[in-house]
Amino acid sequence: MEKNGARMVSAYATLGRYDIVAIFEAPDAKTAAKISALIAQKGNFRAETLAAVGMEEFIQSVKG
């Protein structure tokens, strides 16, 4: 991830719909999409990428 401009924050093994949840930071959506595509190339699995915003930033954006 680092060579593509992102940083792994944490990863979790989960029970339920998803077996693994990985959290990483990327400078923009284009970089996140690239990393998601590179990971998908590595194996036989399905991935879902979700953008996240911290609660404080979200609250400020809603307030305008």
Secondary structure, 3 states (H helix, E strand, C coil): CHHHCCEEEEEEECCCCCCEEEEEECCCHHHHHHHHHHHHCCCCCCCCCCCCCCHHHHHHHHHC
